[in-house]
Amino acid sequence: FTGEGLHRALVSAELAAVAIDSLLRGDRGALRRYDRDMAARFATKDFVSRVVQAVVAQPPLFEHVARRLARRAGVRETMGLVMGDLVPASRALDPRFLAGLFAP
């Protein structure tokens, strides 16, 4: 829906190609490095996704956030860009963004 899976697949393929090339050249740590690189690359996005899931699971909180998103175009745009992997997920953890999302 957001392109999130497609982006992850492309990044994963690129990192996998590097790992496979390294492995074929005798680098025995290539696959461990691939796992580490994938975890590092997506750690912040995975955290943000878990927070979004937690908010959605709490209907009163979700309604509060949905109202803020409906009224605040900049916050809504940032959330869409983060979820679509078009900007770094760390933007969703910026205190100014969080204030715009959660503050009355």
Backbone as CSV, one residue per row, in Angstrom:
resi,resn,N_x,N_y,N_z,CA_x,CA_y,CA_z,C_x,C_y,C_z
1,PHE,0.825,-1.196,0.000,0.000,0.000,0.000,0.867,1.257,0.000
2,THR,1.896,1.296,0.836,2.731,2.499,0.931,4.037,2.376,0.161
3,GLY,4.334,1.212,-0.360,5.627,1.000,-0.995,6.667,0.508,-0.026
4,GLU,6.270,0.383,1.221,7.186,-0.023,2.286,7.842,-1.374,1.982
5,GLY,7.050,-2.346,1.578,7.597,-3.678,1.297,8.503,-3.676,0.085
6,LEU,8.141,-2.920,-0.915,8.954,-2.832,-2.119,10.316,-2.210,-1.808
7,HIS,10.297,-1.152,-1.036,11.562,-0.497,-0.666,12.460,-1.463,0.104
8,ARG,11.894,-2.158,1.063,12.676,-3.105,1.860,13.224,-4.215,0.968
9,ALA,12.433,-4.685,0.026,12.882,-5.738,-0.886,14.059,-5.270,-1.737
10,LEU,13.996,-4.037,-2.222,15.095,-3.529,-3.049,16.374,-3.345,-2.240
11,VAL,16.245,-2.801,-1.035,17.420,-2.636,-0.169,17.990,-4.005,0.185
12,SER,17.120,-4.940,0.509,17.546,-6.287,0.856,18.283,-6.944,-0.312
13,ALA,17.765,-6.772,-1.517,18.414,-7.356,-2.698,19.800,-6.763,-2.919
14,GLU,19.909,-5.459,-2.740,21.216,-4.811,-2.917,22.223,-5.321,-1.881
15,LEU,21.807,-5.375,-0.620,22.705,-5.868,0.432,23.020,-7.352,0.230
16,ALA,22.039,-8.115,-0.246,22.257,-9.543,-0.491,23.259,-9.749,-1.618
17,ALA,23.171,-8.939,-2.663,24.113,-9.058,-3.775,25.544,-8.826,-3.298
18,VAL,25.723,-7.827,-2.465,27.060,-7.554,-1.909,27.524,-8.729,-1.056
19,ALA,26.622,-9.248,-0.232,26.978,-10.374,0.645,27.320,-11.617,-0.157
20,ILE,26.542,-11.901,-1.182,26.805,-13.094,-2.004,28.127,-12.957,-2.727
21,ASP,28.390,-11.785,-3.267,29.665,-11.557,-3.936,30.824,-11.764,-2.957
22,SER,30.684,-11.219,-1.765,31.733,-11.382,-0.750,31.890,-12.846,-0.355
23,LEU,30.768,-13.541,-0.193,30.797,-14.957,0.170,31.500,-15.772,-0.911
24,LEU,31.199,-15.495,-2.159,31.829,-16.215,-3.267,33.328,-15.926,-3.359
25,ARG,33.742,-14.810,-2.814,35.171,-14.460,-2.782,35.860,-15.002,-1.532
26,GLY,35.102,-15.777,-0.727,35.702,-16.432,0.427,35.475,-15.748,1.755
27,ASP,34.689,-14.704,1.793,34.425,-13.986,3.040,33.378,-14.751,3.844
28,ARG,33.797,-15.452,4.859,32.898,-16.300,5.636,31.961,-15.501,6.549
29,GLY,32.252,-14.248,6.763,31.398,-13.423,7.612,30.367,-12.630,6.834
30,ALA,30.271,-12.862,5.527,29.393,-12.052,4.673,27.923,-12.162,5.058
31,LEU,27.463,-13.358,5.377,26.051,-13.520,5.696,25.706,-12.918,7.052
32,ARG,26.611,-13.034,8.014,26.395,-12.373,9.310,26.342,-10.854,9.126
33,ARG,27.217,-10.355,8.266,27.236,-8.914,8.004,25.931,-8.471,7.320
34,TYR,25.419,-9.310,6.419,24.142,-9.006,5.769,23.033,-8.881,6.821
35,ASP,22.962,-9.853,7.728,21.952,-9.792,8.791,22.105,-8.528,9.625
36,ARG,23.336,-8.217,9.992,23.602,-7.030,10.805,23.237,-5.756,10.033
37,ASP,23.604,-5.709,8.761,23.314,-4.528,7.945,21.811,-4.325,7.750
38,MET,21.073,-5.410,7.549,19.621,-5.296,7.403,18.990,-4.791,8.710
39,ALA,19.430,-5.366,9.821,18.877,-4.946,11.112,19.181,-3.468,11.366
40,ALA,20.397,-3.059,11.074,20.777,-1.662,11.292,20.017,-0.726,10.352
41,ARG,19.870,-1.126,9.109,19.219,-0.279,8.114,17.749,-0.021,8.457
42,PHE,17.087,-1.019,9.037,15.654,-0.900,9.268,15.255,-0.808,10.738
43,ALA,16.189,-0.671,11.636,15.873,-0.643,13.068,14.920,0.503,13.420
44,THR,15.208,1.692,12.947,14.368,2.840,13.279,12.990,2.699,12.644
45,LYS,12.936,2.291,11.398,11.642,2.118,10.722,10.824,1.040,11.409
46,ASP,11.466,-0.059,11.809,10.742,-1.124,12.505,10.178,-0.614,13.826
47,PHE,10.948,0.216,14.519,10.467,0.796,15.774,9.252,1.682,15.516
48,VAL,9.347,2.540,14.523,8.228,3.428,14.191,6.996,2.598,13.804
49,SER,7.193,1.553,13.043,6.069,0.692,12.645,5.419,0.034,13.856
50,ARG,6.224,-0.382,14.837,5.654,-0.973,16.059,4.869,0.072,16.856
51,VAL,5.353,1.297,16.890,4.620,2.364,17.580,3.287,2.612,16.868
52,VAL,3.301,2.663,15.544,2.060,2.863,14.786,1.086,1.726,15.089
53,GLN,1.568,0.504,15.116,0.704,-0.642,15.429,0.119,-0.523,16.833
54,ALA,0.918,-0.059,17.777,0.442,0.111,19.151,-0.639,1.187,19.228
55,VAL,-0.459,2.262,18.482,-1.462,3.335,18.455,-2.756,2.825,17.831
56,VAL,-2.655,2.108,16.728,-3.845,1.581,16.057,-4.601,0.610,16.966
57,ALA,-3.886,-0.102,17.815,-4.506,-1.085,18.710,-5.271,-0.443,19.869
58,GLN,-5.112,0.849,20.053,-5.799,1.573,21.135,-6.772,2.574,20.510
59,PRO,-8.036,2.183,20.294,-8.976,3.049,19.565,-9.052,4.504,20.044
60,PRO,-9.110,4.801,21.346,-9.166,6.221,21.729,-7.897,6.990,21.315
61,LEU,-6.746,6.363,21.472,-5.494,7.013,21.066,-5.444,7.158,19.553
62,PHE,-5.854,6.130,18.845,-5.875,6.199,17.384,-6.792,7.326,16.902
63,GLU,-7.957,7.462,17.512,-8.876,8.531,17.117,-8.254,9.905,17.365
64,HIS,-7.568,10.047,18.488,-6.880,11.311,18.806,-5.850,11.625,17.718
65,VAL,-5.017,10.646,17.407,-3.969,10.842,16.401,-4.587,11.086,15.025
66,ALA,-5.631,10.359,14.683,-6.277,10.537,13.377,-6.828,11.957,13.230
67,ARG,-7.392,12.495,14.296,-7.879,13.882,14.241,-6.729,14.853,14.005
68,ARG,-5.595,14.613,14.667,-4.433,15.487,14.477,-3.931,15.400,13.036
69,LEU,-3.870,14.190,12.516,-3.419,14.017,11.132,-4.364,14.701,10.154
70,ALA,-5.645,14.635,10.428,-6.629,15.262,9.538,-6.480,16.783,9.525
71,ARG,-6.105,17.364,10.649,-6.040,18.823,10.770,-4.660,19.410,10.479
72,ARG,-3.643,18.597,10.526,-2.265,19.116,10.418,-1.571,18.528,9.194
73,ALA,-1.620,19.285,8.110,-1.115,18.799,6.826,0.369,18.433,6.886
74,GLY,1.169,19.232,7.564,2.602,18.947,7.634,2.896,17.647,8.360
75,VAL,2.177,17.418,9.440,2.350,16.183,10.210,1.879,14.998,9.376
76,ARG,0.744,15.156,8.709,0.198,14.093,7.856,1.174,13.764,6.728
77,GLU,1.735,14.791,6.110,2.680,14.574,5.016,3.924,13.841,5.507
78,THR,4.458,14.267,6.646,5.644,13.607,7.187,5.360,12.145,7.489
79,MET,4.208,11.866,8.098,3.868,10.480,8.413,3.786,9.632,7.144
80,GLY,3.166,10.162,6.123,3.073,9.436,4.861,4.427,9.178,4.243
81,LEU,5.291,10.177,4.283,6.633,10.020,3.726,7.453,8.995,4.508
82,VAL,7.316,9.019,5.836,8.039,8.056,6.679,7.538,6.648,6.397
83,MET,6.218,6.463,6.403,5.670,5.122,6.208,5.940,4.592,4.803
84,GLY,6.068,5.478,3.841,6.383,5.070,2.474,7.864,4.947,2.201
85,ASP,8.692,5.118,3.231,10.150,5.037,3.109,10.725,6.071,2.149
86,LEU,10.093,7.225,2.093,10.580,8.289,1.220,11.469,9.281,1.952
87,VAL,11.425,9.244,3.276,12.319,10.035,4.123,12.762,9.129,5.274
88,PRO,13.842,9.477,5.950,14.287,8.642,7.075,13.220,8.535,8.161
89,ALA,13.077,7.342,8.700,12.081,7.091,9.756,12.351,7.937,10.990
90,SER,13.572,8.378,11.167,13.906,9.193,12.332,13.096,10.490,12.369
91,ARG,12.580,10.928,11.242,11.738,12.135,11.245,10.494,11.944,12.105
92,ALA,10.005,10.712,12.180,8.815,10.449,12.989,9.141,10.424,14.473
93,LEU,10.406,10.455,14.829,10.815,10.467,16.230,11.275,11.848,16.681
94,ASP,11.268,12.797,15.765,11.650,14.162,16.091,10.625,14.727,17.086
95,PRO,11.079,15.338,18.184,10.141,15.870,19.183,9.123,16.845,18.605
96,ARG,9.501,17.629,17.616,8.539,18.564,17.006,7.446,17.814,16.263
97,PHE,7.821,16.740,15.573,6.813,15.942,14.877,5.885,15.282,15.893
98,LEU,6.470,14.697,16.943,5.669,14.011,17.963,4.713,14.978,18.655
99,ALA,5.185,16.199,18.913,4.305,17.206,19.519,3.141,17.519,18.582
100,GLY,3.424,17.662,17.313,2.374,17.934,16.339,1.385,16.782,16.199
101,LEU,1.871,15.583,16.421,1.021,14.390,16.287,0.166,14.142,17.523
102,PHE,0.741,14.348,18.707,0.056,13.967,19.938,-0.526,15.144,20.720
103,ALA,0.048,16.334,20.596,-0.409,17.472,21.399,-1.804,17.904,20.983
104,PRO,-2.578,18.395,21.932,-3.938,18.880,21.593,-3.903,20.054,20.651
